[in-house]
């Protein structure tokens, strides 16, 4: 299972403020990237440091399996790297800017430089490696070996295998808990979850779950781990501190839950049910089912976009992507893609979703709503809205991205005017508004001023590198980000893990 939700713990190297892309009313497929003859894209991963997308491809001639590297700005292929037989999963190392590719039939992991695109090393692991996840706290990569019931632990700096931890039979999914520094491994045949200590690399406990656990996800707000059990048609909810089972959530008869995603803005878990063609939405705090959302045929992958608070669902047999509003949980759009969409990845730098089409040798690129310029004819209200998005990733180390929207003054202030844009359409024009974005610690003391200037209405994002106003790194803990624009004020909770 693609571990898209394995936390991308570093977004950029430098602090910067970036206006968003051109505004569109809805998401749309903006490009199809063709990979070449006999390329079957299996997995995707995003590198936020170099702004690249990595696509692992299976080929009939297994000596020619490749990872295609796509530029995040232009969506063009910049390199193809030959890896081992049947590349199955990918993971990103945010400390050393490396990409890891688990080669299922070669029993090894290819390590690729995120800067040069060259192969750094090929590391032998256990039999049939099937899943990867990254531990940024200790700079380690974990590889679940489906064939020999083990997890190989790779040093992120030296590329050597530190240890092999034996778990249950046929491990096939991994997720990292940064608050407690644990790695969870879902074991298919033994229907349990092995919990590994991230510092000691030792087995802590084995937790029984439903039949054929297939996917894992982590909820940082409530420190919970979720496990989708394919043959039990339910989701096991685990306490991240005690490792005890909190509850088991039924997602419907013959639902066959296949993928999970976490919505950080609304604290919800989304479970894609491949058998019942719907998504179960679970409240992250109460564990209650909020809603069941009908989507396309055989939903197999999910991705969350924190910028627009939408969930994207790849429908394998319908060749489409369902777009779900993260607040209302309504389907707000259905996008046609190519044959057998199998995996999704989010590009935070350019606000795009990438879809690997296994049957079509291609990757569909989706431009996501919203952007900045607001045509008056299309939307008169958007520019009047103010919002502060949840930082992403959260928890984070060493940096996190904070997105916010500045609207027009609407507290008895002058109304906006209009003018002609370059293409002749009318645009809303507003006066700049004093905007502050400030980080506070849990005692309410100011830590860092990220923004303190007048800004025109629009979409913005800023990266906090975990430093105070003096430039010193702050310690692990809970912090609060506060946006003030006129009389509008909003605060979000952030967790820094060193």
Helices and strands as residue ranges (DSSP letters): E 17-19, E 28-34, E 40-47, E 52-58, G 62-64, E 66-71, E 77-82, E 87-93, E 98-103, E 108-113, E 119-124, E 129-135, E 140-145, E 150-155, E 161-166, E 171-177, E 182-187, E 192-197, E 203-208, E 213-219, E 224-229, E 234-239, E 245-250, E 257-263, E 268-273, E 278-283, E 289-294, E 299-305, E 310-315, E 320-325, E 331-336, E 341-347, E 352-357, E 362-367, G 382-384, E 387-388, E 400-406, E 417-420, E 426-429, E 433-441, E 446-455, E 458-464, E 477-485, E 488-496
